[in-house]
């Protein structure tokens, strides 16, 4: 019963981790990054949202690691 609950939580945390990683803005590189970087200095960047997503990603990643460790030890 408890193992099934931890497995369900692990699946939900896995989906949340994928979503938070995909929602983060990518780090631009190369020529396109130089052009986009110039546009960001003119128009600004959503800095608060990126910081929030970074913190949420960290928390969700820790939860993912803990649930994976718990399920691994349960075997």
N, CA, C and O atoms as a Tinker XYZ file with bonds, in Angstrom:
   300  protein
     1  N      0.826000   -1.190000    0.000000    73     2
     2  CA     0.000000    0.000000    0.000000    64     1     3
     3  C      0.876000    1.262000    0.000000    63     2     4     5
     4  O      0.668000    2.170000   -0.805000    81     3
     5  N      1.854000    1.306000    0.908000    73     3     6
     6  CA     2.721000    2.478000    1.008000    64     5     7
     7  C      3.645000    2.582000   -0.208000    63     6     8     9
     8  O      3.953000    3.682000   -0.666000    81     7
     9  N      4.082000    1.438000   -0.725000    73     7    10
    10  CA     4.946000    1.451000   -1.899000    64     9    11
    11  C      4.195000    2.000000   -3.111000    63    10    12    13
    12  O      4.765000    2.722000   -3.930000    81    11
    13  N      2.918000    1.655000   -3.218000    73    11    14
    14  CA     2.104000    2.190000   -4.308000    64    13    15
    15  C      1.921000    3.692000   -4.208000    63    14    16    17
    16  O      1.903000    4.383000   -5.226000    81    15
    17  N      1.786000    4.204000   -2.995000    73    15    18
    18  CA     1.658000    5.640000   -2.781000    64    17    19
    19  C      2.949000    6.367000   -3.149000    63    18    20    21
    20  O      2.916000    7.414000   -3.794000    81    19
    21  N      4.085000    5.806000   -2.735000    73    19    22
    22  CA     5.379000    6.416000   -3.070000    64    21    23
    23  C      5.614000    6.364000   -4.579000    63    22    24    25
    24  O      6.178000    7.298000   -5.149000    81    23
    25  N      5.190000    5.289000   -5.224000    73    23    26
    26  CA     5.324000    5.188000   -6.679000    64    25    27
    27  C      4.471000    6.238000   -7.382000    63    26    28    29
    28  O      4.918000    6.855000   -8.349000    81    27
    29  N      3.258000    6.441000   -6.906000    73    27    30
    30  CA     2.388000    7.464000   -7.494000    64    29    31
    31  C      2.979000    8.858000   -7.304000    63    30    32    33
    32  O      2.944000    9.678000   -8.221000    81    31
    33  N      3.517000    9.128000   -6.128000    73    31    34
    34  CA     4.158000   10.417000   -5.880000    64    33    35
    35  C      5.367000   10.587000   -6.791000    63    34    36    37
    36  O      5.614000   11.678000   -7.304000    81    35
    37  N      6.118000    9.509000   -6.992000    73    35    38
    38  CA     7.302000    9.545000   -7.860000    64    37    39
    39  C      6.917000    9.886000   -9.302000    63    38    40    41
    40  O      7.607000   10.661000   -9.965000    81    39
    41  N      5.823000    9.311000   -9.778000    73    39    42
    42  CA     5.367000    9.594000  -11.145000    64    41    43
    43  C      4.945000   11.058000  -11.270000    63    42    44    45
    44  O      5.278000   11.718000  -12.254000    81    43
    45  N      4.217000   11.565000  -10.280000    73    43    46
    46  CA     3.780000   12.964000  -10.304000    64    45    47
    47  C      4.978000   13.906000  -10.252000    63    46    48    49
    48  O      5.023000   14.904000  -10.971000    81    47
    49  N      5.946000   13.586000   -9.400000    73    47    50
    50  CA     7.152000   14.415000   -9.296000    64    49    51
    51  C      7.953000   14.355000  -10.599000    63    50    52    53
    52  O      8.541000   15.356000  -11.008000    81    51
    53  N      7.981000   13.198000  -11.247000    73    51    54
    54  CA     8.696000   13.067000  -12.525000    64    53    55
    55  C      8.084000   13.976000  -13.584000    63    54    56    57
    56  O      8.804000   14.658000  -14.313000    81    55
    57  N      6.761000   13.985000  -13.669000    73    55    58
    58  CA     6.073000   14.840000  -14.638000    64    57    59
    59  C      6.312000   16.313000  -14.301000    63    58    60    61
    60  O      6.521000   17.129000  -15.199000    81    59
    61  N      6.284000   16.649000  -13.024000    73    59    62
    62  CA     6.527000   18.032000  -12.607000    64    61    63
    63  C      7.954000   18.457000  -12.938000    63    62    64    65
    64  O      8.182000   19.598000  -13.342000    81    63
    65  N      8.911000   17.553000  -12.772000    73    63    66
    66  CA    10.308000   17.866000  -13.093000    64    65    67
    67  C     10.477000   18.123000  -14.587000    63    66    68    69
    68  O     11.162000   19.066000  -14.983000    81    67
    69  N      9.860000   17.296000  -15.406000    73    67    70
    70  CA     9.929000   17.494000  -16.856000    64    69    71
    71  C      9.312000   18.837000  -17.235000    63    70    72    73
    72  O      9.863000   19.570000  -18.055000    81    71
    73  N      8.168000   19.155000  -16.636000    73    71    74
    74  CA     7.482000   20.409000  -16.962000    64    73    75
    75  C      8.298000   21.624000  -16.552000    63    74    76    77
    76  O      8.394000   22.586000  -17.314000    81    75
    77  N      8.887000   21.596000  -15.362000    73    75    78
    78  CA     9.645000   22.765000  -14.914000    64    77    79
    79  C     10.917000   22.965000  -15.735000    63    78    80    81
    80  O     11.328000   24.100000  -15.976000    81    79
    81  N     11.530000   21.885000  -16.158000    73    79    82
    82  CA    12.732000   22.015000  -16.996000    64    81    83
    83  C     12.359000   22.575000  -18.371000    63    82    84    85
    84  O     13.078000   23.414000  -18.914000    81    83
    85  N     11.246000   22.117000  -18.932000    73    83    86
    86  CA    10.846000   22.595000  -20.251000    64    85    87
    87  C     10.351000   24.036000  -20.228000    63    86    88    89
    88  O     10.441000   24.729000  -21.242000    81    87
    89  N      9.833000   24.500000  -19.102000    73    87    90
    90  CA     9.336000   25.872000  -19.012000    64    89    91
    91  C     10.448000   26.906000  -18.866000    63    90    92    93
    92  O     10.223000   28.095000  -19.092000    81    91
    93  N     11.636000   26.466000  -18.494000    73    91    94
    94  CA    12.743000   27.412000  -18.320000    64    93    95
    95  C     13.222000   27.913000  -19.678000    63    94    96    97
    96  O     13.191000   27.189000  -20.673000    81    95
    97  N     13.661000   29.159000  -19.695000    73    95    98
    98  CA    14.181000   29.703000  -20.952000    64    97    99
    99  C     15.577000   29.153000  -21.188000    63    98   100   101
   100  O     16.359000   29.001000  -20.250000    81    99
   101  N     15.882000   28.861000  -22.426000    73    99   102
   102  CA    17.173000   28.288000  -22.772000    64   101   103
   103  C     18.275000   29.320000  -22.741000    63   102   104   105
   104  O     18.023000   30.516000  -22.886000    81   103
   105  N     19.484000   28.862000  -22.553000    73   103   106
   106  CA    20.646000   29.740000  -22.597000    64   105   107
   107  C     21.085000   29.853000  -24.052000    63   106   108   109
   108  O     21.501000   28.867000  -24.661000    81   107
   109  N     20.991000   31.044000  -24.598000    73   107   110
   110  CA    21.317000   31.248000  -26.008000    64   109   111
   111  C     22.823000   31.188000  -26.211000    63   110   112   113
   112  O     23.604000   31.624000  -25.365000    81   111
   113  N     23.208000   30.636000  -27.356000    73   111   114
   114  CA    24.630000   30.541000  -27.677000    64   113   115
   115  C     24.806000   30.773000  -29.170000    63   114   116   117
   116  O     23.877000   30.577000  -29.954000    81   115
   117  N     25.969000   31.178000  -29.542000    73   115   118
   118  CA    26.273000   31.382000  -30.950000    64   117   119
   119  C     25.730000   32.694000  -31.478000    63   118   120   121
   120  O     25.455000   33.618000  -30.712000    81   119
   121  N     25.575000   32.772000  -32.810000    73   119   122
   122  CA    25.133000   33.997000  -33.458000    64   121   123
   123  C     23.707000   34.356000  -33.073000    63   122   124   125
   124  O     23.402000   35.525000  -32.835000    81   123
   125  N     22.837000   33.364000  -33.010000    73   123   126
   126  CA    21.450000   33.649000  -32.629000    64   125   127
   127  C     21.383000   34.152000  -31.191000    63   126   128   129
   128  O     20.521000   34.968000  -30.864000    81   127
   129  N     22.280000   33.677000  -30.326000    73   127   130
   130  CA    22.328000   34.159000  -28.950000    64   129   131
   131  C     22.777000   35.602000  -28.867000    63   130   132   133
   132  O     22.317000   36.353000  -28.006000    81   131
   133  N     23.670000   35.992000  -29.753000    73   131   134
   134  CA    24.125000   37.382000  -29.759000    64   133   135
   135  C     22.999000   38.312000  -30.178000    63   134   136   137
   136  O     22.847000   39.404000  -29.631000    81   135
   137  N     22.213000   37.873000  -31.151000    73   135   138
   138  CA    21.085000   38.689000  -31.602000    64   137   139
   139  C     20.015000   38.747000  -30.525000    63   138   140   141
   140  O     19.496000   39.820000  -30.219000    81   139
   141  N     19.684000   37.606000  -29.954000    73   139   142
   142  CA    18.656000   37.567000  -28.910000    64   141   143
   143  C     19.127000   38.276000  -27.653000    63   142   144   145
   144  O     18.332000   38.909000  -26.959000    81   143
   145  N     20.416000   38.175000  -27.359000    73   143   146
   146  CA    20.957000   38.859000  -26.182000    64   145   147
   147  C     20.832000   40.364000  -26.307000    63   146   148   149
   148  O     20.559000   41.055000  -25.326000    81   147
   149  N     21.032000   40.875000  -27.524000    73   147   150
   150  CA    20.847000   42.301000  -27.747000    64   149   151
   151  C     19.400000   42.710000  -27.589000    63   150   152   153
   152  O     19.110000   43.785000  -27.062000    81   151
   153  N     18.495000   41.870000  -28.038000    73   151   154
   154  CA    17.075000   42.168000  -27.897000    64   153   155
   155  C     16.658000   42.149000  -26.433000    63   154   156   157
   156  O     15.799000   42.927000  -26.018000    81   155
   157  N     17.267000   41.259000  -25.650000    73   155   158
   158  CA    16.928000   41.181000  -24.229000    64   157   159
   159  C     17.372000   42.420000  -23.484000    63   158   160   161
   160  O     16.708000   42.845000  -22.538000    81   159
   161  N     18.495000   43.013000  -23.899000    73   159   162
   162  CA    18.937000   44.219000  -23.212000    64   161   163
   163  C     18.035000   45.395000  -23.541000    63   162   164   165
   164  O     17.865000   46.296000  -22.720000    81   163
   165  N     17.458000   45.396000  -24.733000    73   163   166
   166  CA    16.558000   46.490000  -25.113000    64   165   167
   167  C     15.181000   46.293000  -24.483000    63   166   168   169
   168  O     14.635000   47.216000  -23.879000    81   167
   169  N     14.626000   45.104000  -24.623000    73   167   170
   170  CA    13.253000   44.861000  -24.182000    64   169   171
   171  C     13.158000   44.292000  -22.782000    63   170   172   173
   172  O     12.064000   44.262000  -22.218000    81   171
   173  N     14.237000   43.846000  -22.207000    73   171   174
   174  CA    14.211000   43.265000  -20.871000    64   173   175
   175  C     13.917000   41.775000  -20.919000    63   174   176   177
   176  O     13.493000   41.244000  -21.946000    81   175
   177  N     14.143000   41.119000  -19.812000    73   175   178
   178  CA    13.960000   39.672000  -19.719000    64   177   179
   179  C     13.133000   39.378000  -18.482000    63   178   180   181
   180  O     13.214000   40.100000  -17.488000    81   179
   181  N     12.339000   38.323000  -18.540000    73   179   182
   182  CA    11.527000   37.931000  -17.391000    64   181   183
   183  C     12.421000   37.267000  -16.350000    63   182   184   185
   184  O     12.487000   36.040000  -16.270000    81   183
   185  N     13.089000   38.063000  -15.575000    73   183   186
   186  CA    14.080000   37.547000  -14.644000    64   185   187
   187  C     13.428000   36.861000  -13.452000    63   186   188   189
   188  O     13.914000   35.828000  -12.992000    81   187
   189  N     12.325000   37.428000  -12.943000    73   187   190
   190  CA    11.660000   36.857000  -11.776000    64   189   191
   191  C     11.122000   35.468000  -12.038000    63   190   192   193
   192  O     11.226000   34.585000  -11.186000    81   191
   193  N     10.544000   35.266000  -13.218000    73   191   194
   194  CA     9.988000   33.957000  -13.565000    64   193   195
   195  C     11.089000   32.916000  -13.698000    63   194   196   197
   196  O     10.924000   31.776000  -13.264000    81   195
   197  N     12.208000   33.302000  -14.294000    73   195   198
   198  CA    13.330000   32.360000  -14.439000    64   197   199
   199  C     13.888000   31.951000  -13.079000    63   198   200   201
   200  O     14.222000   30.785000  -12.867000    81   199
   201  N     13.989000   32.902000  -12.166000    73   199   202
   202  CA    14.488000   32.586000  -10.821000    64   201   203
   203  C     13.526000   31.673000  -10.079000    63   202   204   205
   204  O     13.953000   30.742000   -9.397000    81   203
   205  N     12.227000   31.934000  -10.207000    73   203   206
   206  CA    11.226000   31.085000   -9.561000    64   205   207
   207  C     11.264000   29.669000  -10.117000    63   206   208   209
   208  O     11.214000   28.700000   -9.359000    81   207
   209  N     11.353000   29.545000  -11.436000    73   207   210
   210  CA    11.419000   28.217000  -12.045000    64   209   211
   211  C     12.690000   27.475000  -11.648000    63   210   212   213
   212  O     12.671000   26.251000  -11.510000    81   211
   213  N     13.783000   28.188000  -11.463000    73   211   214
   214  CA    15.026000   27.543000  -11.031000    64   213   215
   215  C     14.876000   26.980000   -9.618000    63   214   216   217
   216  O     15.337000   25.874000   -9.337000    81   215
   217  N     14.228000   27.741000   -8.729000    73   215   218
   218  CA    14.021000   27.260000   -7.362000    64   217   219
   219  C     13.057000   26.080000   -7.328000    63   218   220   221
   220  O     13.282000   25.107000   -6.608000    81   219
   221  N     11.984000   26.170000   -8.108000    73   219   222
   222  CA    11.006000   25.075000   -8.161000    64   221   223
   223  C     11.660000   23.823000   -8.721000    63   222   224   225
   224  O     11.415000   22.722000   -8.229000    81   223
   225  N     12.496000   23.982000   -9.755000    73   223   226
   226  CA    13.191000   22.840000  -10.346000    64   225   227
   227  C     14.111000   22.178000   -9.331000    63   226   228   229
   228  O     14.204000   20.951000   -9.286000    81   227
   229  N     14.790000   22.975000   -8.518000    73   227   230
   230  CA    15.676000   22.419000   -7.493000    64   229   231
   231  C     14.895000   21.599000   -6.478000    63   230   232   233
   232  O     15.300000   20.491000   -6.123000    81   231
   233  N     13.780000   22.140000   -6.011000    73   231   234
   234  CA    12.966000   21.431000   -5.014000    64   233   235
   235  C     12.403000   20.140000   -5.597000    63   234   236   237
   236  O     12.432000   19.094000   -4.947000    81   235
   237  N     11.889000   20.216000   -6.828000    73   235   238
   238  CA    11.307000   19.028000   -7.459000    64   237   239
   239  C     12.382000   17.981000   -7.738000    63   238   240   241
   240  O     12.119000   16.785000   -7.620000    81   239
   241  N     13.578000   18.408000   -8.104000    73   239   242
   242  CA    14.675000   17.459000   -8.354000    64   241   243
   243  C     15.083000   16.746000   -7.065000    63   242   244   245
   244  O     15.382000   15.552000   -7.088000    81   243
   245  N     15.097000   17.466000   -5.946000    73   243   246
   246  CA    15.416000   16.837000   -4.668000    64   245   247
   247  C     14.336000   15.821000   -4.293000    63   246   248   249
   248  O     14.644000   14.722000   -3.832000    81   247
   249  N     13.068000   16.194000   -4.492000    73   247   250
   250  CA    11.978000   15.245000   -4.220000    64   249   251
   251  C     12.078000   14.011000   -5.113000    63   250   252   253
   252  O     11.833000   12.890000   -4.665000    81   251
   253  N     12.440000   14.224000   -6.374000    73   251   254
   254  CA    12.605000   13.101000   -7.293000    64   253   255
   255  C     13.708000   12.171000   -6.814000    63   254   256   257
   256  O     13.543000   10.951000   -6.818000    81   255
   257  N     14.829000   12.744000   -6.402000    73   255   258
   258  CA    15.932000   11.923000   -5.912000    64   257   259
   259  C     15.560000   11.145000   -4.656000    63   258   260   261
   260  O     15.918000    9.976000   -4.512000    81   259
   261  N     14.838000   11.801000   -3.747000    73   259   262
   262  CA    14.442000   11.117000   -2.512000    64   261   263
   263  C     13.459000    9.979000   -2.778000    63   262   264   265
   264  O     13.588000    8.897000   -2.204000    81   263
   265  N     12.479000   10.221000   -3.647000    73   263   266
   266  CA    11.523000    9.152000   -3.940000    64   265   267
   267  C     12.183000    8.012000   -4.706000    63   266   268   269
   268  O     11.845000    6.846000   -4.500000    81   267
   269  N     13.134000    8.347000   -5.600000    73   267   270
   270  CA    13.845000    7.295000   -6.334000    64   269   271
   271  C     14.703000    6.465000   -5.377000    63   270   272   273
   272  O     14.763000    5.241000   -5.490000    81   271
   273  N     15.365000    7.140000   -4.436000    73   271   274
   274  CA    16.176000    6.429000   -3.446000    64   273   275
   275  C     15.309000    5.538000   -2.564000    63   274   276   277
   276  O     15.671000    4.399000   -2.271000    81   275
   277  N     14.169000    6.063000   -2.147000    73   275   278
   278  CA    13.255000    5.285000   -1.316000    64   277   279
   279  C     12.736000    4.058000   -2.059000    63   278   280   281
   280  O     12.675000    2.963000   -1.501000    81   279
   281  N     12.365000    4.250000   -3.311000    73   279   282
   282  CA    11.882000    3.102000   -4.099000    64   281   283
   283  C     13.001000    2.105000   -4.374000    63   282   284   285
   284  O     12.757000    0.900000   -4.422000    81   283
   285  N     14.220000    2.593000   -4.556000    73   283   286
   286  CA    15.351000    1.692000   -4.784000    64   285   287
   287  C     15.696000    0.860000   -3.553000    63   286   288   289
   288  O     16.055000   -0.312000   -3.666000    81   287
   289  N     15.586000    1.473000   -2.382000    73   287   290
   290  CA    15.865000    0.746000   -1.152000    64   289   291
   291  C     14.750000   -0.235000   -0.805000    63   290   292   293
   292  O     14.969000   -1.209000   -0.085000    81   291
   293  N     13.561000    0.031000   -1.319000    73   291   294
   294  CA    12.410000   -0.815000   -1.013000    64   293   295
   295  C     12.503000   -2.169000   -1.719000    63   294   296   297
   296  O     11.879000   -3.135000   -1.278000    81   295
   297  N     13.266000   -2.251000   -2.799000    73   295   298
   298  CA    13.347000   -3.488000   -3.586000    64   297   299
   299  C     13.857000   -4.634000   -2.803000    63   298   300
   300  O     13.979000   -5.738000   -3.333000    81   299
